[in-house]
C-alpha cells in the first residue's frame, strides 16, 4: 500500500529540521485511487462539531436528513460562537467525519475499507515504518478518522497538545484529486506572532506530517470549492 520508493532518510531529516513535511506520492497509485473512491462513495458521514459547548458528533441519520441550507446555517452559527472569545476559548470546528477507531471497536459498517486501513496503520510493519520516518522509537499506535471538508466548514487554530493520548505526530493523508489554493481548506501553520509560517495544499496522495504540539488550522472552505476535501487524519501515538 505504501510507496516502496519513498526516501525515508530524506524525509526523516526534513522532519527533524523543519518539524513538518509533506510527502508526495505516499501510497501506491491503485491504493490511493481505491481509498479516494471509498471516501467519495462509501463512508456514512456525520458532522464533527465544536461550538461553545463540548466537541461532539451529530447522529448520522439526523445529519443526512438536514438540507444544505440547514447545514450552512449550522456551520455559520458554530463559527459565530467564537466571536469575542480569547485564545483557546475560540477553538471551533465543523467538518464531516467518520471516527474510524470507535466505529471499528463498535463493529459498525464491517465491510467498510477504512477498517482494513486502521488495521494496517496499527500493524507491526507500519509502526516500524512510522518509527523509521519519525526517528522516534516511542511510536506505538495510530489514531485515525476520515474527514470531508465542504463549503463553509473549517478547523480553527489549535496545537493538538493532549496530556492523555500521547500525541507525538499529526498526519493528514490527502485524497482530493484536484484541489486549488483559493478554495481554502489549507493546512496552515501559525507562528507565535500569529502569522502563517507555512501552508500545505491538500495535494492528492500526499502525507502531511508534523510534530506535536504545533499551532495550526484548516482554513475555511470557500463556497465555490469544486470538490470535497477528502483525507484520513489522526496522530501517531506513544
C-alpha positions in Angstrom: 0.0 0.0 0.0 2.8 2.4 0.9 5.0 3.6 -2.0 8.2 1.5 -1.6 10.3 4.1 -3.4 9.9 6.7 -0.6 13.3 8.1 0.6 12.7 7.6 4.3 16.0 9.1 5.4 15.4 12.2 3.3 12.0 12.8 4.9 13.2 12.0 8.4 15.9 14.6 8.1 13.5 17.2 6.8 11.0 16.4 9.6 13.8 16.9 12.2 14.9 20.1 10.6 11.5 21.8 9.9 9.1 20.0 12.3 6.8 19.3 9.3 6.9 17.7 5.9 4.5 16.9 3.0 5.5 13.7 1.3 4.3 13.3 -2.3 3.1 10.0 -3.8 2.8 8.4 -0.4 0.6 5.5 -1.4 0.9 3.2 -4.4 -1.4 4.6 -7.2 -4.0 1.9 -7.1 -4.3 2.1 -3.3 -4.8 5.9 -3.4 -7.5 5.6 -6.0 -9.3 2.9 -4.1 -9.2 5.0 -0.9 -10.4 8.0 -2.7 -13.4 6.0 -4.1 -14.2 4.8 -0.6 -14.3 8.3 0.8 -16.3 9.6 -2.1 -18.9 6.9 -2.2 -19.0 4.5 0.7 -18.5 6.4 4.0 -21.6 7.1 6.2 -20.5 10.6 7.1 -21.6 12.6 10.1 -20.7 16.1 11.4 -17.9 16.7 13.9 -18.8 19.9 15.7 -17.2 22.1 18.4 -19.1 25.3 19.3 -19.3 26.9 22.7 -20.0 23.5 24.3 -18.1 20.3 24.2 -16.9 18.7 21.0 -19.4 16.2 19.6 -20.6 14.4 16.5 -24.2 14.6 15.3 -26.3 11.5 14.7 -25.5 10.3 11.2 -29.2 9.9 10.3 -30.1 13.3 11.6 -27.2 14.9 9.7 -28.2 13.1 6.5 -31.7 14.5 6.8 -30.6 18.1 7.0 -30.8 20.1 3.8 -28.0 22.2 2.5 -29.4 25.5 3.9 -29.7 24.0 7.4 -26.2 22.7 7.3 -24.8 26.0 6.2 -26.6 27.8 9.0 -25.2 25.3 11.5 -21.6 25.9 10.2 -22.1 29.7 10.4 -23.5 29.6 13.9 -20.6 27.4 15.0 -18.1 29.9 13.7 -20.0 32.9 15.1 -20.0 31.4 18.6 -16.3 32.1 18.8 -16.7 35.9 18.4 -15.2 37.8 21.3 -13.7 34.6 22.8 -10.0 34.9 23.8 -7.2 32.4 22.9 -8.1 28.7 23.3 -11.7 29.6 24.2 -12.2 30.5 20.5 -11.4 26.9 19.3 -14.2 25.8 17.0 -14.6 23.3 14.1 -17.2 21.9 11.8 -16.4 19.2 9.2 -17.7 15.9 8.1 -16.2 12.9 9.9 -16.1 9.2 10.3 -14.4 8.2 13.6 -12.5 5.1 12.5 -11.4 3.8 15.9 -14.8 4.0 17.6 -16.5 2.5 14.6 -14.1 -0.3 14.5 -14.4 -1.1 18.2 -18.2 -1.0 18.0 -18.3 -3.3 14.9 -20.1 -0.7 12.7 -20.0 -0.9 8.9 -18.0 -4.2 9.0 -17.3 -4.3 5.2 -16.0 -0.7 5.0 -12.5 -0.5 3.7 -11.5 2.0 6.3 -11.4 -0.8 8.9 -8.7 -2.5 7.0 -6.8 0.8 6.8 -6.9 1.1 10.5 -5.6 -2.4 10.9 -2.8 -1.6 8.5 -1.9 1.6 10.3 -1.5 -0.4 13.6 0.3 -3.4 12.1 3.9 -4.1 13.2 5.3 -3.2 9.7 3.5 0.2 9.6 4.5 1.0 13.2 8.1 0.2 12.2 7.7 2.5 9.2 6.4 5.3 11.4 9.3 4.9 13.8 11.8 5.0 10.9 10.2 8.0 9.3 10.0 10.0 12.6 13.2 8.7 14.0 11.3 8.1 17.3 11.0 4.5 18.7 8.3 5.6 21.1 5.6 5.5 18.4 3.3 2.6 19.4 -0.1 3.1 17.8 -2.0 5.1 15.3 -5.3 7.0 15.7 -7.4 7.8 12.6 -10.6 9.4 11.3 -11.8 10.1 7.8 -12.6 13.7 7.1 -14.5 15.6 4.4 -14.5 19.4 4.3 -17.2 21.1 2.2 -18.0 24.8 1.7 -18.4 26.6 5.0 -16.5 24.0 7.0 -13.3 24.8 8.9 -11.0 23.9 11.8 -9.8 26.9 13.8 -6.4 27.4 15.4 -5.2 24.8 18.0 -2.0 23.0 18.9 -3.1 19.3 19.1 -1.5 19.1 22.6 -3.1 16.5 24.8 -1.9 15.2 28.1 -3.7 11.8 27.9 -3.4 10.3 24.4 0.3 10.6 23.9 0.1 12.5 20.6 3.6 12.7 19.1 3.0 13.4 15.4 -0.1 14.5 13.5 -0.7 13.3 10.0 -3.1 14.0 7.1 -3.3 11.6 4.2 -4.8 13.8 1.4 -7.1 12.1 -1.1 -8.6 15.0 -3.1 -7.7 14.9 -6.8 -7.5 18.5 -8.0 -7.6 20.9 -5.0 -6.9 24.6 -5.7 -5.3 27.0 -3.3 -8.1 29.6 -3.5 -10.7 27.1 -2.4 -9.5 27.3 1.2 -9.0 24.1 3.1 -5.3 24.8 3.5 -3.4 23.3 6.4 -1.8 26.5 7.9 1.0 26.5 10.4 0.8 29.6 12.7 3.8 31.1 14.5 4.0 32.7 17.9 3.4 36.1 16.3 0.1 35.0 14.9 1.4 34.9 11.3 1.2 32.0 8.9 4.6 30.4 8.6 3.7 27.8 6.0 0.6 26.4 4.2 0.2 22.9 2.8 -2.2 22.4 -0.1 -4.1 19.1 0.3 -2.3 17.6 -2.7 -3.6 14.3 -3.9 -1.8 11.2 -2.4 0.4 13.3 -0.2 1.1 12.7 3.5 1.3 15.9 5.6 3.2 15.1 8.9 4.2 17.3 11.7 5.5 17.2 15.3 3.0 17.9 18.1 2.5 20.5 19.6 2.2 22.9 16.6 -0.1 25.8 16.1 -2.2 25.1 13.0 -5.6 25.4 11.4 -7.6 24.3 8.3 -8.8 27.4 6.6 -12.5 27.9 5.7 -13.6 26.1 2.6 -14.9 28.6 0.0 -18.4 28.5 -1.4 -17.0 27.9 -4.9 -14.8 25.0 -4.0 -15.1 22.5 -6.8 -14.5 19.3 -4.9 -14.8 17.9 -1.4 -11.6 18.0 0.6 -11.1 14.3 1.5 -8.5 12.9 3.9 -7.6 10.4 6.6 -6.1 12.1 9.6 -5.0 11.4 13.1 -1.9 11.0 15.3 1.0 8.7 15.8 0.8 8.0 19.5 3.2 6.8 22.2 
